Amino acid sequence: MTIRAGTVQPVLRTLWRRSVSGTEAPPIGPGEDSPETLPVLSRSFGETAMACVSASIRADRDALVGKSADLFEHLFEIWAAFGLDPREVWVELHKREQLGTLLMQLNLAQNQLPRRVLKPWRVDSTKLP
């Protein structure tokens, strides 16, 4: 099954709306006491992440797809509990992708610089053996 790039964003947007609508507590700020739901959400996320790892080790594609979807749901619930806007995460991912591309271009440019050609009759070092 081929998924077009334009179909992923509406699915994530719907998932985000559902996560935000299920959060009735005010967002958790840094330094504030976390409500009882946050440890539960975090534990669920961790268990689901381990289930993803387990499915990948077993090469169980169907389980990996299902647990990956669960992982996104739990992650969005944690973001909603913290009042985190997904756009902040997407911006961070975009920054990393841009930086990686820039570093790769710089590395390629560095490797394409002309190297100094050593002439066989000329000694490159003054050290004697």
C-alpha positions as CSV (number, residue, x, y, z in Angstrom):
1,M,0.0,0.0,0.0
2,T,1.4,3.4,-1.0
3,I,0.6,6.4,1.1
4,R,0.8,9.8,-0.5
5,A,2.7,12.5,1.5
6,G,-0.5,14.7,1.7
7,T,-2.4,12.0,3.5
8,V,-0.2,11.8,6.6
9,Q,-0.7,15.3,7.9
10,P,-4.5,15.1,8.2
11,V,-4.2,11.8,10.1
12,L,-1.7,13.4,12.6
13,R,-3.9,16.5,12.9
14,T,-6.9,14.4,13.7
15,L,-5.0,12.3,16.2
16,W,-3.7,15.5,17.8
17,R,-7.2,17.0,18.1
18,R,-8.4,13.8,19.7
19,S,-5.5,13.9,22.2
20,V,-6.1,17.5,23.1
21,S,-9.8,17.0,23.6
22,G,-9.2,14.1,26.0
23,T,-7.1,16.3,28.2
24,E,-9.2,18.1,30.8
25,A,-6.4,19.1,33.2
26,P,-4.5,22.3,32.6
27,P,-1.1,21.9,30.8
28,I,1.8,21.0,33.0
29,G,4.5,23.6,33.2
30,P,8.1,23.1,34.1
31,G,8.7,22.9,37.8
32,E,5.0,22.3,38.6
33,D,3.8,19.2,40.3
34,S,2.7,16.7,37.7
35,P,-0.8,15.3,38.1
36,E,-1.3,11.6,38.6
37,T,-2.1,11.1,34.9
38,L,1.4,12.0,33.7
39,P,3.2,9.0,35.3
40,V,0.4,6.8,33.8
41,L,0.9,8.3,30.4
42,S,4.6,8.0,30.6
43,R,4.4,4.4,31.7
44,S,2.0,3.6,28.8
45,F,4.4,5.3,26.4
46,G,7.4,3.3,27.7
47,E,5.5,0.0,27.6
48,T,4.4,0.6,24.0
49,A,7.9,1.6,23.0
50,M,9.2,-1.7,24.3
51,A,6.4,-3.5,22.5
52,C,7.6,-1.8,19.3
53,V,11.1,-2.9,19.9
54,S,9.9,-6.4,20.6
55,A,7.9,-6.5,17.4
56,S,10.8,-5.3,15.4
57,I,13.1,-8.0,16.9
58,R,10.6,-10.6,16.1
59,A,10.1,-9.1,12.6
60,D,6.4,-9.0,13.2
61,R,5.3,-6.4,10.7
62,D,1.6,-6.3,11.8
63,A,2.4,-5.9,15.4
64,L,5.0,-3.2,14.7
65,V,2.4,-1.2,12.7
66,G,-0.2,-1.5,15.5
67,K,2.2,-0.7,18.3
68,S,3.7,2.2,16.3
69,A,0.2,3.7,16.0
70,D,-0.3,3.2,19.7
71,L,3.1,4.9,20.3
72,F,2.0,8.0,18.4
73,E,-1.2,8.2,20.3
74,H,0.6,8.0,23.7
75,L,3.2,10.6,22.6
76,F,0.5,13.0,21.5
77,E,-1.3,12.5,24.8
78,I,1.9,13.4,26.7
79,W,2.4,16.5,24.5
80,A,-1.2,17.5,25.2
81,A,-0.7,17.0,28.9
82,F,2.3,19.4,28.8
83,G,0.5,21.9,26.5
84,L,3.1,21.3,23.9
85,D,2.2,22.3,20.3
86,P,3.3,19.6,17.8
87,R,4.6,22.4,15.5
88,E,7.4,23.0,18.0
89,V,8.5,19.4,17.5
90,W,8.1,19.7,13.7
91,V,10.2,22.8,13.7
92,E,12.9,21.1,15.7
93,L,12.9,18.1,13.3
94,H,13.1,20.5,10.4
95,K,16.1,22.3,12.0
96,R,17.9,18.9,12.4
97,E,17.1,17.9,8.9
98,Q,18.4,21.2,7.5
99,L,21.5,21.0,9.7
100,G,22.2,17.4,8.5
101,T,21.8,18.5,4.9
102,L,24.2,21.4,5.4
103,L,26.8,19.3,7.1
104,M,26.6,16.7,4.3
105,Q,27.0,19.4,1.7
106,L,30.0,20.8,3.6
107,N,31.6,17.4,3.9
108,L,31.1,16.7,0.2
109,A,32.6,20.1,-0.7
110,Q,35.6,19.4,1.6
111,N,36.2,16.1,-0.1
112,Q,36.1,17.7,-3.6
113,L,38.8,20.2,-2.9
114,P,41.9,19.6,-5.1
115,R,44.5,17.7,-3.2
116,R,48.1,18.7,-3.3
117,V,49.9,16.6,-5.9
118,L,53.3,15.3,-4.6
119,K,56.0,15.2,-7.1
120,P,58.0,12.0,-7.0
121,W,61.3,13.9,-7.1
122,R,60.4,16.2,-4.2
123,V,60.7,15.2,-0.6
124,D,57.6,16.1,1.5
125,S,59.3,15.8,4.9
126,T,62.5,17.0,6.4
127,K,62.7,14.2,8.9
128,L,65.4,11.7,8.3
129,P,64.8,8.0,8.8
